[in-house]
Amino acid sequence: MAVIVSIIVPVLNEAAIIHGFLEHLRAAAPGAEIIVVEGGSEDGTFELCRNLADHVIKNVPGRARQMNAGAQIAHGEILWFLHADSHIAENSLAAIEKALSNPSVVGGCFRLQIVPTRWIYRIRDAVGDLCVNLFRIALGDRGLFCGRENFFALDGYPNQPLLENQPLLEDADFYRRLRALGRVRQIPLKIQTSARHYEALGPLCTSLFYLLIMTLYLVHMPMSILERMVGWFASRKTRVRQRANVAAASFYP
């Protein structure tokens, strides 16, 4: 009997890309249960999802809260968390099932490839993959996955502070706690993700900033300081969000 995989997608104001993403997901992950958790969009995202996902629910904003809500209604033995600006390989489901068929493996993630092809992104990708292998810390754009029982054993994602309606390192914290239950594995397959957030403020500036944040997180810098830093950076991103969404709209032809 085939293993059911539930794909949980938190969204907020993603009308520009959500239709193309969900059509891609249906084609690349046939048989998966697709759950979209909408966090209070004002651009019609909820309505666009209704005929393309198995379940579409509304929840309070915040990725951690939205993903936890999606997990509560999921039927799959495996939970896979994806961002709406992702592009997955067609054999991703098989790769996840193979990884979790090893009883010592409790979860994992994928390699990341930022689109379009620019030298700064290839360096960013390589450094990120290396950091996942060295420090066993992964962010949500890498498509975190785990067994259902392990997810609830950890009480899901932590409800980290929200800054500009975005969470702060809830995915890194979850992945770190997941390691306490067993091995985590970075699958060699790549998830492609739109460079919209990097392009908005400049790829070098954004890459260096988040590298700094992750470094400070790893050395246990007080979260209050990281909150202020990310809050300042997020306020700059808000001013160029429209430009970022226009760039992402071309990700799904």
N, C-alpha and C positions, 0 to 999 in steps of 0.2 A: 504493500500500500504506500502510495506516494506521501511524502512529508508535506504538510501544508505550511507555506511561508506567508506570514502576514506582513505586508509592506505598509509602514505608517509614515505619512507625509504631513508635517505641520506646515501650514501656509498662512500668509498674511499679505493681502494686496498683491496677488500674483496673477491677475487677470491676463497680463500680457503674455505669459508663458505657460499657464497651467493646462490649457487644452492640449498643446503640443506635447507637453511632458507626459500627461496621462495616456495619450495615444501611444507614445513611445514605450511607456511602461507596460501597457497591455501586450504590445508586440514582443518586447524583449523578455518579459517575465510571465508567460502564459501559465495560467493555473494558480497564480498567487492571489491572495486576498488583498485588495487595495483599500486602504483606509485613509481618508483625507480628514484632517482635523483643522478646521478653519477658526482663526483667532480674532474675528471681528473685522474682517475686510470691509472696505468702503467702495470697492471697485467692481463688485459683482462676481468675485472669485467663487463664492459658495454656489451660486446658480450654475456656473460653468462646469463644476465638478459633478453635478448630480447624475448625469448619464454616463460618466466615464469611470466612476469608482464604485466599489461594492458598498461602501459606507461613507457618508459624508456627515460629519457632526460639527457642531459649533461648540467652542470652549473659550474660556478666558484667554487672553493673549499671553505669550511666553512659550518658547519651544518646549521646555521641560514639561510644563503643565499640559500642553497639547499632546505631546508624545505619550505621556502617562495616560491621558484620557483615551487615546487610540489603543494603547495596549490593553486597557480594561475591557474593550469590546472585541478584541482580536480573537480569532478561533485557531490560529496557527500554532504549531509547536515551536516554530522559530519566528522571532520578531526581527524585522529589518527596517531600520530607520533611514529614510532618504530625504534629501532636500529637493525642492521643486526645480532647481536649476541644474539637476544632475542628468547625465546620460550614461546608461549602464551597458555593459557587454551582454550579449545574448546568452552566454553560458554562466551568468552570475549566480543564478539559483542553484545550479548543479555544483558550483564551486563552494557555495555556502554549505550545502548539505554534505558534501565530501569533508569539509573542514570539521564540521560538528559531528561527523560519524566517529571521530576519535573521542573516546570518553574523557580524555584529559583536557580537551579543548572546550572552553565554555563560551567563547565568542570571538569576535575579531572585527576586522575592517578591510578595506581595499586600498590599493595604491591610488594616488590622485594625479590627474592630469588636467591642468587648467587650460582652457581654450580661450583665445587663439594661441597659435604657436609663436612664442616670443622667447628669446633667450632667458629673460628674467624669470619667466614662468617655469622653464625647464630646470633652472637652478633651484627655484622655489620647490618644485615637485621633488627633486632629488634630495634636498635637505630635509624636507618633510618626511619622506619615506625612511630616510636614515634615522631620524629622530624617533619615529614610531618603533623601529626595530631596537634602538638603543635604550629608550626610556619607557617604552610600552605606554605611551600617551597618544591618543588619537582624537581628532575633532570630528564633528558630525558630518562634514562634507565628504568624509571617506566612507560613508555608508556603514555605520556601526550595526552589528548584528549579534544576537545571542539566543540561547534557548529561553523559552517562555518561563520555565521554572526558575532559571537563574535571574531573570529580570525581576521577578516578584520577590525573590529571596533578598534582593538588594533594595526593595521598595521603590524600584524605578529610578528615574532621573531626579536629582535634587532640585528643589525650587530655589535656584540662585537668584540674586537681585536682578531686576530688569533695568536696563539702561537704554533709553530711546526705544522702548518696546522690544529690546533684544536681551537675551540671557547672557550671563557671564560665565563661560567655561563649564557649563553644566555637562557637556559631552565629555570633556577631559576628566572631570570628576567621576562620572559614571564609569568610564573605561578603566580608570585607575582602581576603582572599587571592584570591578569585574575581575581583575587580575587576582584578587584575594580568593576567588572561588576555583581557579584553575588556570590553564594556559590560554592566552589570547594569540590569535594568529592574523598577520597581515597577508591577505590573499594577493598573489602576484597580478591578478587582473586589475585593470584600471577603471575607475569611475572618472568620467570627464565632468568638469564643472565650469560654468560660465565665469568669465573674468570680470563680471559686471562690477563687483565691489572693488576690485583692484583697479580697474580702469577709471573709476570715478575719482579717486584721489591720487592716482599714479601707482603703478605696480611696485616700484622700488620702495616708495614711502610706506605703502600698506604692508608689503612683505616684511620690511624691517621692523615696523611697529609691532606686528603680531608675533614676530620672532622674539622681540623683547618681552612682550607680555608672557609668552610661554616660558621663557627663561626665568623670569621672575616668579612665575607660578611654581616651577620645578624647585626653586630654592626657597619656597615657602614664604614669599613676600606676603604681608598681610593683605587679605582680600579687600579691605577698605581702600588701600592705596591703588590696587589694580582697578577697582571700581571707578575711582576718580580719573585714572588715566584713560580707561576705555570710554567713560562718559564724555570726556573732552574730544576723543577721536570720533565717537559716534555723532556728536553734534556737528562735526564737519561733514560727515557722511550724509546727514539729513539734508543738507543744503544742495547736494548733488544727486539725491536718490532718483529723481526723474530721469536724469541722464543715464544712470545705471540701469534702470528698467528698460529704457529704449535699447541699450546695448544688448540686454539679455533676450529681447524679443526675437532676435535673429538666430538664436541658438537652436531653435527647432524650426527648420524650414517648412 
